[in-house]
Amino acid sequence: MEIDINTLRSLGTVVSFAIFVGILCWAWSRRRSADFSEAANLPFEQD
């Protein structure tokens, strides 16, 4: 079975999109909210 270059490109696009959606879900999850809020306030903390 021969794999066409366009099939590989399509597969690469689908895999990239799936990874993007995974990162998006991780970033917007409620469990990470406290960690991101703490990280957002780091520049304003004094030594």
Summary of the structure (lengths in Angstrom):
residues: 47
radius of gyration: 18.9
end to end distance: 63.2
largest distance: 63.2
contacts: 72
relative contact order: 0.08
helix: 79%
strand: 0%
